[in-house]
Amino acid sequence: MNKRLVVVRQNVVLGLGVLCVLFGAASSAWSAAPRTKLIVVVPHRILFTVALPVYVAHEKGFYKENNIDVDAVFTRGGGENVQAVVSGDAQIGLGTGTLAVISAFVKKAPIKIAAAEITGMDAFWYVQSSTPIRKMEDLAGKKVAYSRPGASSHMAVLAIADQIKAKGLKPAEPVSLGGIPEVYTAVRTGQADAGWSVAPFQLDLVEKGELRVVIKGEEISAMREITPRVHFLNNAFAAKNPDAVRGFFRAQQRALDYMFENKADAAKIWIKRAEMKYPEAAVLKTWDYYSRAAMTLKPIRGLQATIEDGIRNKFLAQPLTQAEINNLIDLSFLP
């Protein structure tokens, strides 16, 4: 054989061997690299739309696959979420009222919206079964509870009042009464005629006949094409760690897909991780209140309507400019 050809072949083989070694070393180095730590604030340890995806992503290894370690800190939502992310104590805020995030943004908070949590309203309103109230119109002039000013439940109750008024009836009276346990107490003691909740909370009492659902979120026409809650970021962290943020939302999307494709297993994960006392059959009824399509991470719908509501209810002083909207929303981290 020609000596020159032999030398060339030897060099090619040697070169390929070196490339394989280098590639293997690089892959090992990447896999051995420390995972980026993320702290996310979650507005409740049981909420289907935010807590369950985190539990599933942990259980199924979706975070590890994206080289991140995620710690969930459970809060009361709203302003508490915003403050944690603004201060840098947390890097991502989940399931926070869109208007609450916008209100902080216009006050120069260093945050941005990165994804939708849900489009449409997933809460429902209930009354004691002993009352004659059976539908939305029956709440004319009645006290209807929401959690806190600026929360998605607040926007929903304002929309309920408008919808009742549009039918020539006295609008419902919105009352701020806090979270799900506090609102249930208020309904039982007569401080409110109707309380708000989200599945699976109170569904066991509905099944027992103690409570009656009178409004489902899908009945609130003004909320159907609005994203009432969003996920948002600390700007400085996102700028320094864009791959970690992208990894988080890749894991989030996989978890959401898994939840709807594997309901029974997801329910077991949820019951275990959230330490729920509800029977599995009651937990599975939660899926009746949600769809995968409503929980897509993009787009952010109804932003102008949300801003207009904010101005009308004095949460915002004026409309946002297009430049401000461009700075407020950044969906580039989504898969």
Secondary structure, 3 states (H helix, E strand, C coil): CCHHHHHHHHHHHHHHHHHHHHHHHHHHHHHHCCCEEEEEEECCCCCCCCHHHHHHHHHCCHHHHCCEEEEEEECCCCHHHHHHHHHCCCCEEEEEEHHHHHHHHHCCCCEEEEEEEECCCCCEEEEECCCCCCCHHHHCCCEEEECCCCCHHHHHHHHHHHHHHCCCCCCCEEEECCCHHHHHHHHHCCCCCEEEECCCCCHHHHHHCCEEEEEEHHHCHHHCCCCCEEEEEEHHHHHHCHHHHHHHHHHHHHHHHHHHHCHHHHHHHHHHHHCCCCCHHHHHHHHHHCCCHHHCCCCCCCHHHHHHHHHHCCCCCCCCCHHHHHHHECCCCCC
